[in-house]
Amino acid sequence: MTKPRASTIRRLASRLNYHSRPDLPQNIGILLAYHLVALLVTLVGIVAALLETYGLGSILGFSGSMLLGLTPLYVYVLCLLTSIYFLSQGGWYQRVMTIARRITRVTKRLGFLNYIIFIIFITVFAYVILAGIAPLGLGPWLHIVVYGHLSLLGAVLLIGTGKVNALHALIASFSVYGLVLWAVYWIPDVQTYPLALDWSETTWFYDASLFFSERIYGFRAPLSSLHPSRYLLQSVPYLIPGLALWAHRFWQVVLWIGLSLAGGLGLCKRIKPANRWLELGITAWFVLFTFQGPVYYHLMVVIIIVLFGFNKQHLGRSLIWVMIASIWAGISRVNWFPVAGLLGATLYILEKPQEDRSFWQYWRWPVLASLIGLMVGFGSQAVYAGISGRAAEDFVSAFRSPLLFYRLLPNEAFGMGVLLMLAVASLPPILFILRRLLSKWQAWQPLRLMGLLTILLALMLSGLVVSAKIGGGNNLHNLDAFLVFLAVTVMYLLFNRFIPDQPDDLPQPITPIVLILLMGFIPTLFLLNSLRPYGNRDTDRAWDDITQVQALIDAWALEEGEVLFIQNRHLLTFGLIDGVKLVPEYEKVFLMEMAMSENETYLNHFRDDIESQRFDLIVIEPLFYYEKKSTEVFSEENNAWTKHVSRTLDQSYEVIFESEQSGLSVLIPVSAR
């Protein structure tokens, strides 16, 4: 076998098209790919370790012990760089191939055990994360290095099965391990703990219950004006009366996993990859890439409908699907009203060449789809508002909220800021798109390129504006539509599904392999950084506190009196507190929304009810009365709550029970003493 004459790593991409034998990674490009993956994950792990301790040491701000402790990784990186250099020059080929053959022979002897060991690797790693184990006292940065090399070892095991070639084994291993860890991320959300797991968690289950309010509460309560489609999906378990809180939490995890996977499969349907391994890779990458937002599951429904429903040969039918998706968007979130129409327009631009059609003949459908989708979205919201039992102004609070543009930039409260987070998440895909389009721009009509890029730019800018709204700025979830469209565009270009207008006789552009690896690995970094242990909550203490709340209600509430649950309203939903009739007003999340948007009409009603001491008892989280500095996290949100809620309550009510650990506080009117 003649040695390949690779002169630079840049030429590696062209070699990755080689289909090696299933039992052996024979191509030098594949060997380099494995080396580069190992190098990338190690370097990223080193950088993460250094950043983790930056500012704690005396050597340019870095910890001397950390710098010294990373010495084995420095040596490993040097070895990888040396090997990559000689392989790219055509040297060391036979020596490395000999080692590769020996490893493959060993794994082939394992037979079915390869699958068992493959599963054991990720199972042990997942257990270490859920149990909160820190091997050798090292920090989370070690997860990056371990995950990357476990995936490489997993790929070697898959090669040993004799059913997967080297490149597909690499894709499959990283995809399966990534999806497993993504599923592991959701496990701590399924608990029997009877109180809220975070600030707003149990509000979701209460809002979902409002679709069955007559059965659960004995009267028809107003529906939520915030994210109705989410709560409609979450209401499904209420079809079975008596399900416990943990079952509703489990159903929410099913929604996250199932609908995100469905979005990835919808993209695969459009891309039509050559084999199941590439399909697995596309699905896994789409799931992990959109998790960087994240893209909430109720919004993913819009994407799924259009991806599966659009057909360039049947544009009338496609428009119907866009309208159906827009109806759903209309009860989801206001900045998603145009998304279904814009996604339909994007797929149209990508799949349908202009050829000899006139301007209006070609652009009529995407323009109409975008406009009709937007109008249907507004119409859907108007219909829902009419049947929800809420005031119309409850649906426009987002337009009155202040914008805090400093959160887009690095700052003391939110670290790197939205713009830098977005750059990390999306810069490799953006560079890939620009490189592909600019290298073959003659193949497409300029207006198609402009239309495609304009949609991406519009979604990015609108997402940045929404991210600056009070209540946001700590992640990328308001840029969710941009991330989805970016993922779709990348996959179309990567698999050459962007249909050209001109005969495509131009040479296929070579994309630097490092750019491909960064596109694939950075979403995993977001996931690894988000993983958390299962946690041991004091369930017994929570039940004791709930019992105490029940006793106080029995002792202080008059027969016809009202008890207001501002927080933990799910205790009424699931019958964990008896003898209390639901008061629909002043639920915590909605009250915060009104406080942030300075809705004086709503807040005046709240003040009047509190000052008149309408409620015999109020159940809420422990109150705080101080104002945060601008350098503290969510200072504006905290100060709005303090101003409009805490201080209002403090004037007319006093605390008779408080549990910091359970996050429960019970108030009675000052006149009741």
Secondary structure, DSSP 8 states (H G I E B T S, - for coil): --------GGGHHHHTT----TT----HHHHHHHHHHHHHHHHHHHHHHHHHTTTSSSBTTB-HHHHHHTHHHHHHHHHHHHHHHHHHTTTTHHHHHHHHHHHHHHHHHHTTHHHHHHHHHHHHHHHHHHTT--GGG--THHHHHHHHHHHHHHHHHHHHTTSS-HHHHHHHHHHHHHHHHHHHHHGGG----SS-SSSSHHHHHHHHHGGGHHHHHSS-----SS-HHHHHHHTGGGGSTT--HHHHHHHHHHHHHHHHHHHHHHHHHHH--SSHHHHHHHHHHHHHHHHTTT--HHHHHHHHHHHHH--TT-HHHHHHHHHHHHHHHHTT-GGGTTHHHHHHHHHHHHH---TT--HHHHHHHHHHHHHHHHHHHHHHHHHHHHHHTS-GGGG-GGGGS-B-GGGGS-BTTTBTHHHHHHHHHHHHHHHHHHHHHHHTGGGS-HHHHHHHHHHHHHHHHHHHHHHTBTT--SSSGGGHHHHHHHHHHHHHHHTT-S--SS---S------HHHHHHHHHHHHHHHHHH--------HHHHHHHHHHHHHHHHHH--TT--EEESS-THHHHTTSS-S-----S--HHHHHHHHHTT-HHHHHHHHHHHHTT--SEEEES--------TTSTTHHHHHHHIIIIIHHHHHHEEEEEEETTTTEEEEEEGGG-
